[in-house]
């Protein structure tokens, strides 16, 4: 059989089930995997001898806010002095601070500021990154953010998945009029985003300092009416039954979920909604209520992990550290952590048929590691053992 590229003498973790290691090889043609398994005869233009190195699917970060301007490190100091996330937000800080800086930035500025953040993720074997808008909160600025996110893929070999998060916070010009702003999101912003093809999904912040379940439902309904997937920031600081609401709209994921209850878990299981956990935000905000991991396991709800990279509540740019946090803070297993940034992360983006495992027909996105065992990818802190990153069959 003929192929473009072979990676031989590899130890494969295909992530199709568990973290079993297969001694073998991967063959790719036209950027797609045509074979992943024990050594086999192939004719190839290029062959890479991996000398027994470990190979996983390219890592996937299914929840980030990578496009923004400005800095919020002063909030870190405020939290050290006793202020809560809610205190900072209600005092006009938090998301509002980033909105002001992002509105003042040009699209080129946003791209330039995001590239170093993206490079940090890519250097650890990440091949797919979800990026949300939500720091513009006007039509022009939200579109600017989404265009900047798309542009990153013209600067780097990476798959960018964009999400419209217009219902992230109430902009200052709508102070006291949240329903009017939601009308703007639903009747103006979502149709424009859909018409320009700038996002594949719509998200919202359903929380006491965000938007009510009724307002959130309007957003999700509008998104579905325009053919867009839905996902939701849910149950981070309180239980507003956002996960149940998200599942009712067949959301691909519900994210955060510290205050998720059994009803929400049951709804997610029925809808096939992925639980995307964000240990970076949990750590940064010094939260103490852990997501209901055991209940999610019992229900068979897939668990994804993401950095939630943002300037205020999760300034985290490492999926390796995210896995370590998932294991240490949430007591996830090594297999759950690896599935969380590969197979389940792909499902959380609606891309389970395209990426996330090493199987014929899927994109040849690989992370090749200088480690002996999969647990070394999860337990170590501050060490990057990536040997080679492959995106769509090309070493990058």
C-alpha positions as CSV (number, residue, x, y, z in Angstrom):
1,X,0.0,0.0,0.0
2,X,1.2,3.5,-0.9
3,X,1.2,6.4,1.5
4,X,2.9,9.8,1.9
5,X,4.4,9.4,5.3
6,X,5.2,6.7,7.8
7,X,6.0,6.9,11.5
8,X,7.5,3.5,12.4
9,X,8.8,1.9,15.6
10,X,6.2,3.8,17.5
11,X,4.3,3.1,20.7
12,X,0.7,4.2,20.0
13,X,-2.0,5.3,22.4
14,X,-4.8,5.4,19.9
15,X,-7.4,6.7,22.5
16,X,-10.1,4.6,20.9
17,X,-10.4,2.9,24.3
18,X,-8.3,3.5,27.4
19,X,-4.6,4.1,27.3
20,X,-3.4,0.7,26.1
21,X,-0.1,0.9,24.2
22,X,0.2,-0.7,20.7
23,X,3.7,-1.3,19.3
24,X,3.5,-0.4,15.7
25,X,3.3,2.4,13.2
26,X,1.1,5.1,11.6
27,X,0.7,5.7,7.9
28,X,-0.8,8.9,6.4
29,X,-1.9,10.0,3.0
30,X,-3.1,13.4,2.0
31,X,-3.2,14.5,5.6
32,X,-5.3,11.6,6.8
33,X,-4.5,8.5,8.8
34,X,-4.7,5.4,6.6
35,X,-3.3,2.9,9.1
36,X,-2.5,2.9,12.8
37,X,-1.5,-0.4,14.3
38,X,1.2,-3.1,14.4
39,X,4.0,-2.9,11.9
40,X,2.8,-3.4,8.3
41,X,4.3,-3.2,4.8
42,X,3.9,0.2,3.2
43,X,5.6,2.2,0.4
44,X,6.1,5.8,1.6
45,X,7.7,9.0,0.3
46,X,9.0,9.8,3.8
47,X,9.6,7.5,6.8
48,X,10.2,8.7,10.4
49,X,11.8,6.1,12.8
50,X,10.5,7.1,16.2
51,X,12.8,4.7,18.1
52,X,10.0,3.6,20.5
53,X,8.6,7.0,21.3
54,X,5.0,7.4,22.6
55,X,2.4,8.8,20.1
56,X,-1.0,10.2,21.1
57,X,-3.5,12.1,19.0
58,X,-2.7,15.8,18.8
59,X,-4.0,17.5,21.9
60,X,-7.3,19.5,21.7
61,X,-8.1,22.5,23.9
62,X,-12.0,22.7,23.7
63,X,-12.5,26.0,25.7
64,X,-10.4,29.1,25.5
65,X,-10.8,32.9,25.3
66,X,-7.5,33.3,23.5
67,X,-8.4,36.5,21.7
68,X,-8.3,39.6,23.9
69,X,-6.3,42.8,24.6
70,X,-4.9,44.1,27.8
71,X,-4.0,42.5,31.1
72,X,-5.8,41.8,34.4
73,X,-3.0,40.7,36.7
74,X,-4.1,43.4,39.2
75,X,-7.1,41.2,39.8
76,X,-4.8,38.5,41.0
77,X,-3.5,40.9,43.7
78,X,-7.1,41.9,44.6
79,X,-8.1,38.2,45.1
80,X,-5.0,37.7,47.3
81,X,-6.3,40.6,49.4
82,X,-9.7,38.9,49.8
83,X,-11.8,40.1,46.9
84,X,-13.9,37.4,45.2
85,X,-14.6,37.0,41.4
86,X,-18.1,38.4,42.1
87,X,-16.8,41.3,44.0
88,X,-14.4,42.3,41.2
89,X,-17.1,41.9,38.6
90,X,-19.7,43.9,40.5
91,X,-17.2,46.7,41.0
92,X,-16.9,47.1,37.2
93,X,-13.8,45.0,36.8
94,X,-13.4,41.5,35.5
95,X,-14.8,40.9,32.0
96,X,-15.6,44.7,31.7
97,X,-11.9,45.5,31.9
98,X,-11.0,43.3,29.1
99,X,-14.0,44.5,27.0
100,X,-12.6,48.1,27.2
101,X,-9.1,47.0,26.1
102,X,-10.4,44.7,23.3
103,X,-12.7,47.3,21.9
104,X,-9.7,49.7,21.6
105,X,-7.5,47.1,19.8
106,X,-7.4,46.6,16.1
107,X,-7.8,43.2,14.5
108,X,-4.1,43.1,13.8
109,X,-3.4,44.0,17.5
110,X,-5.5,41.1,18.6
111,X,-3.8,38.7,16.3
112,X,-0.3,39.8,17.4
113,X,-1.2,39.5,21.1
114,X,-2.8,36.1,20.7
115,X,0.0,34.4,18.7
116,X,2.4,34.0,21.7
117,X,-0.4,32.4,23.7
118,X,-1.2,30.1,20.8
119,X,2.5,29.2,20.4
120,X,2.7,28.1,24.0
121,X,-0.1,25.6,23.4
122,X,1.3,24.4,20.1
123,X,4.7,23.8,21.7
124,X,3.0,21.2,23.9
125,X,1.5,19.2,21.1
126,X,-1.9,21.0,20.7
127,X,-3.3,20.8,17.2
128,X,-6.8,22.1,17.7
129,X,-8.0,25.1,19.8
130,X,-11.5,26.4,20.4
131,X,-11.6,30.2,20.7
132,X,-14.6,32.2,21.9
133,X,-15.5,35.8,21.3
134,X,-17.1,37.7,24.2
135,X,-14.9,40.6,24.9
136,X,-16.3,43.0,22.3
137,X,-20.0,42.9,23.1
138,X,-20.9,45.0,20.1
139,X,-21.5,43.5,16.7
140,X,-18.4,45.1,15.1
141,X,-16.1,44.1,18.0
142,X,-17.4,40.6,18.2
143,X,-16.9,40.1,14.5
144,X,-13.4,41.6,14.9
145,X,-12.6,39.0,17.5
146,X,-13.9,36.1,15.4
147,X,-12.0,37.3,12.4
148,X,-8.8,37.5,14.4
149,X,-9.4,34.0,15.7
150,X,-9.8,32.7,12.2
151,X,-6.7,34.5,11.1
152,X,-4.5,32.6,13.6
153,X,-4.8,29.5,11.4
154,X,-3.2,31.5,8.5
155,X,-0.2,32.2,10.7
156,X,0.3,28.8,12.3
157,X,-0.4,25.2,11.4
158,X,-3.4,24.7,13.7
159,X,-7.2,24.0,13.6
160,X,-9.1,26.8,15.0
161,X,-12.8,26.3,16.1
162,X,-14.7,29.5,16.8
163,X,-17.5,30.1,19.2
164,X,-19.7,33.3,19.4
165,X,-20.0,34.4,23.1
166,X,-21.9,37.6,22.8
167,X,-23.8,36.8,26.0
168,X,-20.7,36.9,28.1
169,X,-21.4,40.0,30.1
170,X,-23.7,43.0,30.0
171,X,-21.9,45.9,28.2
172,X,-21.9,49.3,29.9
173,X,-24.2,50.9,27.3
174,X,-26.9,48.4,28.3
175,X,-26.5,48.9,32.0
176,X,-29.9,48.0,33.7
177,X,-31.3,46.7,30.4
178,X,-30.1,43.1,30.1
179,X,-33.2,41.9,28.1
180,X,-32.6,44.6,25.5
181,X,-29.0,43.4,25.1
182,X,-30.1,39.8,24.7
183,X,-32.5,41.0,22.0
184,X,-29.5,42.6,20.2
185,X,-27.5,39.3,20.6
186,X,-30.4,37.2,19.3
187,X,-31.8,39.4,16.5
188,X,-28.7,41.2,15.2
189,X,-25.5,39.5,16.3
190,X,-26.3,35.8,15.9
191,X,-27.8,36.3,12.4
192,X,-24.7,38.3,11.3
193,X,-22.2,35.8,12.7
194,X,-24.1,32.9,11.0
195,X,-24.3,34.8,7.7
196,X,-20.6,35.4,7.6
197,X,-19.7,31.8,8.7
198,X,-17.5,33.2,11.5
199,X,-18.5,30.7,14.2
200,X,-19.7,27.1,14.4
201,X,-21.3,27.4,17.9
202,X,-22.8,29.9,20.3
203,X,-22.1,30.0,24.0
204,X,-23.4,32.1,27.0
205,X,-22.6,32.8,30.6
206,X,-25.6,31.5,32.6
207,X,-24.8,32.7,36.1
208,X,-25.9,35.2,38.8
209,X,-23.3,37.7,37.5
210,X,-24.0,36.8,33.9
211,X,-27.4,36.0,32.4
212,X,-30.6,34.3,33.7
213,X,-31.8,31.0,32.4
214,X,-34.6,32.7,30.5
215,X,-32.2,35.1,28.8
216,X,-29.8,32.2,28.1
217,X,-32.6,30.1,26.6
218,X,-33.4,33.0,24.1
219,X,-29.7,32.9,23.0
220,X,-29.6,29.1,22.6
221,X,-32.9,29.1,20.7
222,X,-31.7,31.8,18.3
223,X,-28.4,29.9,17.8
224,X,-30.2,26.7,16.9
225,X,-32.6,28.6,14.6
226,X,-29.5,29.8,12.6
227,X,-28.0,26.3,12.3
228,X,-25.3,26.8,15.0
229,X,-24.2,24.4,17.7
230,X,-24.7,25.4,21.3
231,X,-22.6,25.1,24.4
232,X,-22.8,26.8,27.8
233,X,-20.9,28.2,30.8
234,X,-23.0,26.5,33.4
235,X,-23.0,25.9,37.2
236,X,-19.6,27.5,37.8
237,X,-20.6,29.7,40.9
238,X,-24.1,28.5,41.6
239,X,-26.7,26.1,40.3
240,X,-29.1,27.8,37.9
241,X,-29.9,24.5,36.1
242,X,-27.9,25.7,33.1
243,X,-26.7,22.2,32.3
244,X,-30.3,21.0,32.0
245,X,-31.1,23.9,29.8
246,X,-28.0,23.3,27.6
247,X,-29.0,19.6,27.2
248,X,-32.5,20.5,26.3
249,X,-31.0,22.4,23.3
250,X,-28.7,19.4,22.5
251,X,-25.6,21.3,23.5
252,X,-22.3,19.7,22.5
253,X,-20.9,20.7,25.9
254,X,-21.6,22.3,29.2
255,X,-18.6,23.8,30.9
256,X,-17.3,24.4,34.4
257,X,-20.0,22.5,36.3
258,X,-18.8,22.8,39.9
259,X,-22.4,23.1,41.1
260,X,-23.9,20.5,38.7
261,X,-26.6,18.3,40.3
262,X,-28.0,14.9,39.5
263,X,-30.8,16.3,37.3
264,X,-28.3,18.2,35.2
265,X,-26.1,15.0,34.9
266,X,-29.1,13.0,33.8
267,X,-30.1,15.6,31.2
268,X,-26.5,15.7,29.8
269,X,-26.4,11.9,29.6
270,X,-29.6,11.8,27.6
271,X,-28.5,14.6,25.2
272,X,-25.0,13.3,24.8
273,X,-23.6,16.6,26.1
274,X,-19.9,16.5,27.2
275,X,-18.9,17.8,30.6
276,X,-15.9,20.1,29.9
277,X,-14.1,20.8,33.2
278,X,-11.8,23.8,33.7
279,X,-9.4,23.2,36.6
280,X,-7.4,26.3,35.8
281,X,-10.3,28.5,36.7
282,X,-11.0,26.4,39.8
283,X,-7.4,26.8,40.9
284,X,-7.1,30.5,40.1
285,X,-10.3,31.4,41.9
286,X,-9.4,29.1,44.8
287,X,-12.7,27.3,44.6
288,X,-13.5,24.5,47.0
289,X,-16.5,22.8,45.4
290,X,-15.3,20.1,43.1
291,X,-17.4,19.1,40.1
292,X,-19.3,15.8,40.8
293,X,-16.8,13.5,39.1
294,X,-18.1,10.3,40.5
295,X,-21.6,11.0,39.5
296,X,-20.5,11.9,36.0
297,X,-18.6,8.6,35.8
298,X,-21.6,6.6,37.0
299,X,-23.8,8.3,34.4
300,X,-21.3,7.7,31.6
301,X,-21.1,11.4,30.7
302,X,-17.9,12.1,28.7
303,X,-15.5,14.4,30.5
304,X,-13.3,16.8,28.6
305,X,-10.6,19.1,30.0
306,X,-9.6,22.6,28.8
307,X,-7.4,25.5,29.8
308,X,-10.1,28.1,29.7
309,X,-7.3,30.5,28.9
310,X,-8.4,34.0,29.7
311,X,-6.8,37.1,31.2
312,X,-8.6,37.1,34.5
313,X,-9.8,33.8,35.9
314,X,-7.6,31.2,34.1
315,X,-4.3,32.6,32.7
316,X,-3.3,29.1,31.8
317,X,-1.6,28.2,28.5
318,X,-0.7,24.5,29.1
319,X,-2.8,21.4,28.5
320,X,-0.1,19.3,30.2
321,X,-0.6,21.4,33.4
322,X,-4.4,21.2,32.8
323,X,-4.2,17.4,32.9
324,X,-2.1,17.5,36.1
325,X,-4.7,19.8,37.7
326,X,-7.5,17.6,36.5
327,X,-5.8,14.6,38.2
328,X,-4.6,16.4,41.4
329,X,-7.6,18.7,42.0
330,X,-10.5,16.6,40.6
331,X,-8.9,13.1,41.1
332,X,-9.3,12.1,37.4
333,X,-7.4,9.1,36.3
334,X,-4.5,9.2,33.8
335,X,-6.8,7.7,31.2
336,X,-9.6,10.2,31.9
337,X,-7.1,13.1,31.6
338,X,-5.7,11.9,28.3
339,X,-9.2,11.3,26.9
340,X,-10.2,14.7,28.2
341,X,-7.8,16.5,25.9
342,X,-8.2,14.1,22.9
343,X,-11.3,12.0,22.3
344,X,-13.7,13.7,24.6
345,X,-12.4,17.1,23.7
346,X,-13.1,16.4,20.1
347,X,-16.7,15.4,20.9
348,X,-17.1,18.6,22.9
349,X,-16.4,20.5,19.7
350,X,-18.6,18.3,17.5
351,X,-15.5,16.9,15.8
352,X,-15.5,13.4,17.1
353,X,-15.6,12.0,13.5
354,X,-12.6,14.1,12.4
355,X,-10.0,14.2,15.2
356,X,-9.3,12.9,18.7
357,X,-8.2,9.4,18.1
358,X,-5.6,7.6,15.9
359,X,-7.9,5.8,13.4
360,X,-8.0,5.5,9.6
361,X,-9.9,8.3,8.0
362,X,-9.2,10.9,10.7
363,X,-6.9,13.8,10.4
364,X,-3.3,12.9,11.0
365,X,-2.7,15.1,14.0
366,X,-0.1,13.6,16.3
367,X,1.8,14.4,19.4
368,X,5.0,12.4,19.7
369,X,6.5,12.3,23.2
370,X,9.9,11.5,24.8
371,X,8.3,9.5,27.7
372,X,8.1,5.9,28.7
373,X,4.5,5.8,30.0
374,X,1.3,7.8,29.7
375,X,1.3,8.8,33.3
376,X,4.5,10.8,32.7
377,X,2.4,13.2,30.6
378,X,0.1,13.8,33.6
379,X,2.2,13.7,36.7
380,X,5.1,16.0,35.8
381,X,4.8,19.7,36.3
382,X,6.9,22.2,34.4
383,X,8.4,19.7,31.9
384,X,7.5,19.6,28.2
385,X,8.5,16.2,26.8
386,X,7.2,16.8,23.3
387,X,9.5,15.4,20.6
388,X,7.4,16.2,17.5
389,X,4.1,17.7,16.6
390,X,2.2,16.7,13.4
391,X,-0.7,18.6,12.0
392,X,-2.7,17.2,9.0
393,X,0.2,14.8,8.2
394,X,2.9,17.5,8.2
395,X,5.6,17.8,10.9
396,X,5.3,21.3,12.3
